Amino acid sequence: MKKDFYSFLEGIFDKKDIETEEDNKYFYSKDWSNLKPSEPVAVVFPREIKQLKEVVKLCNEQNQPFIGSGGRTGLSGGATCLNNELVISFEKMNKIIDFDHSDNTILCEPGLVTENLQNFATENELFYPVNFSSVGSSQIGGNISTNAGGIKVIKYGLTKNYVKGLSVITGDGKDLDFDNRLVKDATGPKLGDLFIGSEGIFGLIKTCRMKLIKKPPPTKLAFISFSEIEKLIEVRNLLFKSEDIEAVEFLTKTCMQKVKDAFKHFSQPDVKGHYFIILEFTGNSIETDLNKLILKKIVDDIFIVETSKQKKNIWNNRLLISESINDFKPLKFDVSVPLSKFECLVQNIERLVKKFSKVEPILFGHVGDGNLHINLIGKDDLVIDNNLKDKLTTEIYKIILGLKGSISAEHGIGYLKKKIFLEQANKEELHFLKATKKFYDPLNVLNPGKLI
Ligand SMILES: Cc1cc2nc3c(=O)[nH]c(=O)nc-3n(C[C@H](O)[C@H](O)[C@H](O)COP(=O)(O)OP(=O)(O)OC[C@H]3O[C@@H](n4cnc5c(N)ncnc54)[C@H](O)[C@@H]3O)c2cc1C
């Protein structure tokens, strides 16, 4: 790093909020994708908005690329450095600033860890429903920037449903406030919405106003197993339309095995079958439908639990899958298809992978949203080489597009999916995205090379 640049940083930050040591910089240079990062020029930890504004201004003056960094749990390389960026970590901007009882919204800093927002809601007899495996590390700013989904989308929707206001600093340092506290305001399109799901390329979120909702009634959890993927059609037709469903997730026997291998102490339900559904629900009517599934021999087994401990045990089978295979450096896809095509997608992927005897498919996801996470790992210590990766990637995207699906259901484009995104994106929308990027970040210094 140029000496000048460092001394400018020292003019903005306390020394302990500037990181230049190589190993520590590496830690902040990448997210959960397996992309190889470039070395950041430094990592800084703003504690207040004034510092954020000053450092964005500095980067523009010095033509220094910079990147907003949340919990770095993103899976598409959005928070991975590719241009020796200055990493701006939100780790120390993590407070809840205000709780407004009149509308149950909280105003928070972007670095608030998702789980801490969930806990705050629980302590106040309320509920923040966006939930997924990485809530212990991911941050609200990162959730908004990726419009995170998770396991309860079927009932409660995506992060954007809970964003009631935002304030941002654009790539070129403009201060924008989209938090007018109005429930109704029909004064044209809401430009603040552009920043939701924009993967940190238009600006940095500096405050977020999030909506909390009423706590749902107590839930039960059913663990359903079946042997043929076609049976999913009947399960879906009978169950998925019910408003009593809070979550409905899919996993395979291989996923269960991987979780068991990685977490040896772990006890799992002793059930037959190759495919499993975890169904979280309220009320009593679902249990009648579950009985029908057994009586009609559509499914092999159903296991219902209701204590928090039992529910947590069952959920772990799903929520620990990614972690259990992370060391295999899987080739990952996060795709969605229309609900009615989900079983067809699973069949096609299983058929494809069978052609490659040393590749093992780990398939799981949010079946209620048509969202499948496809992870491919090598069997017997085989590393899937780049040639094979390219071949598998081409074939998988062919399947997805053939089923009129999406190449990214919830993990965004980042860098990993940029090529395929640019190939198949709507040209008008792309033109608009590029023009917006130029408007908010004319020097292309904020997270360059991502998304578009
Ligand atoms: C095991 C595992 C399971 C997951 N499950 C799900 C799931 O079910 N559903 C789902 O949607 N996602 C899931 N994810 C993906 C990821 O956790 C989410 O996308 C999460 O919202 C990312 O938040 P983060 O704070 O880690 O963001 P990061 O990874 O740090 O950043 C993501 C993007 O946001 C930008 N950014 C971060 N903070 C800001 C800010 N303040 N202002 C502007 N831009 C910013 C970054 O530059 C980057 O482009 C999972 C990830 C893991 C590792």
The ligand as a Tripos MOL2 file, in Angstrom:
@<TRIPOS>MOLECULE
LIG
   53    58     1     0     0
SMALL
NO_CHARGES

@<TRIPOS>ATOM
      1 C1        -24.1470  -22.2400    5.3140 C.3       1 LIG1
      2 C2        -24.8070  -21.1240    4.5640 C.ar      1 LIG1
      3 C3        -26.1870  -21.1540    4.3410 C.ar      1 LIG1
      4 C4        -26.8130  -20.1240    3.6570 C.ar      1 LIG1
      5 N1        -28.1590  -20.1780    3.4680 N.ar      1 LIG1
      6 C5        -28.7840  -19.1850    2.8260 C.ar      1 LIG1
      7 C6        -30.1880  -19.2270    2.6270 C.ar      1 LIG1
      8 O1        -30.8640  -20.1740    3.0090 O.2       1 LIG1
      9 N2        -30.7560  -18.1820    1.9880 N.ar      1 LIG1
     10 C7        -30.0460  -17.1200    1.5220 C.ar      1 LIG1
     11 O2        -30.6100  -16.1950    0.9410 O.2       1 LIG1
     12 N3        -28.7090  -17.0610    1.6850 N.ar      1 LIG1
     13 C8        -28.0700  -18.0570    2.3170 C.ar      1 LIG1
     14 N4        -26.7110  -18.0180    2.4850 N.ar      1 LIG1
     15 C9        -25.9610  -16.9010    1.8620 C.3       1 LIG1
     16 C10       -25.6190  -15.7390    2.8150 C.3       1 LIG1
     17 O3        -25.5530  -16.1390    4.1210 O.3       1 LIG1
     18 C11       -26.5840  -14.6220    2.6860 C.3       1 LIG1
     19 O4        -26.5420  -14.1500    1.3790 O.3       1 LIG1
     20 C12       -26.3130  -13.4390    3.6490 C.3       1 LIG1
     21 O5        -27.3800  -12.5480    3.5510 O.3       1 LIG1
     22 C13       -25.0220  -12.6980    3.3840 C.3       1 LIG1
     23 O6        -24.8120  -11.7770    4.4490 O.3       1 LIG1
     24 P1        -23.3340  -11.3380    4.8620 P.3       1 LIG1
     25 O7        -23.4240  -10.3240    5.9220 O.co2     1 LIG1
     26 O8        -22.5040  -12.5180    5.1630 O.co2     1 LIG1
     27 O9        -22.8740  -10.6500    3.5080 O.3       1 LIG1
     28 P2        -21.4570  -10.7160    2.7800 P.3       1 LIG1
     29 O10       -21.2050  -12.0740    2.2610 O.co2     1 LIG1
     30 O11       -20.4240  -10.1100    3.6280 O.co2     1 LIG1
     31 O12       -21.7550   -9.7400    1.5590 O.3       1 LIG1
     32 C14       -22.6930  -10.0400    0.5760 C.3       1 LIG1
     33 C15       -22.7690   -8.8650   -0.4090 C.3       1 LIG1
     34 O13       -23.2990   -7.7400    0.2680 O.3       1 LIG1
     35 C16       -22.3820   -6.6500    0.2120 C.3       1 LIG1
     36 N5        -22.5010   -5.9450    1.4910 N.ar      1 LIG1
     37 C17       -22.3080   -6.4250    2.7420 C.ar      1 LIG1
     38 N6        -22.5960   -5.4860    3.6560 N.ar      1 LIG1
     39 C18       -22.9770   -4.3770    2.9730 C.ar      1 LIG1
     40 C19       -23.3920   -3.0600    3.3380 C.ar      1 LIG1
     41 N7        -23.4970   -2.6540    4.6030 N.pl3     1 LIG1
     42 N8        -23.6930   -2.1780    2.3450 N.ar      1 LIG1
     43 C20       -23.6180   -2.5310    1.0490 C.ar      1 LIG1
     44 N9        -23.2170   -3.7640    0.6440 N.ar      1 LIG1
     45 C21       -22.9130   -4.6690    1.5990 C.ar      1 LIG1
     46 C22       -21.0290   -7.2610   -0.0500 C.3       1 LIG1
     47 O14       -20.1860   -6.3480   -0.7130 O.3       1 LIG1
     48 C23       -21.4010   -8.4440   -0.9250 C.3       1 LIG1
     49 O15       -21.5520   -8.0310   -2.2610 O.3       1 LIG1
     50 C24       -26.0520  -19.0430    3.1630 C.ar      1 LIG1
     51 C25       -24.6790  -19.0130    3.3850 C.ar      1 LIG1
     52 C26       -24.0640  -20.0260    4.0740 C.ar      1 LIG1
     53 C27       -22.5810  -19.9460    4.2880 C.3       1 LIG1
@<TRIPOS>BOND
     1     1     2 1
     2     2     3 ar
     3     2    52 ar
     4     3     4 ar
     5     4     5 ar
     6     4    50 ar
     7     5     6 ar
     8     6     7 ar
     9     6    13 1
    10     7     8 2
    11     7     9 ar
    12     9    10 ar
    13    10    11 2
    14    10    12 ar
    15    12    13 ar
    16    13    14 ar
    17    14    15 1
    18    14    50 ar
    19    15    16 1
    20    16    17 1
    21    16    18 1
    22    18    19 1
    23    18    20 1
    24    20    21 1
    25    20    22 1
    26    22    23 1
    27    23    24 1
    28    24    25 2
    29    24    26 1
    30    24    27 1
    31    27    28 1
    32    28    29 2
    33    28    30 1
    34    28    31 1
    35    31    32 1
    36    32    33 1
    37    33    34 1
    38    33    48 1
    39    34    35 1
    40    35    36 1
    41    35    46 1
    42    36    37 ar
    43    36    45 ar
    44    37    38 ar
    45    38    39 ar
    46    39    40 ar
    47    39    45 ar
    48    40    41 1
    49    40    42 ar
    50    42    43 ar
    51    43    44 ar
    52    44    45 ar
    53    46    47 1
    54    46    48 1
    55    48    49 1
    56    50    51 ar
    57    51    52 ar
    58    52    53 1
@<TRIPOS>SUBSTRUCTURE
     1 LIG1         1 GROUP 0 **** ****
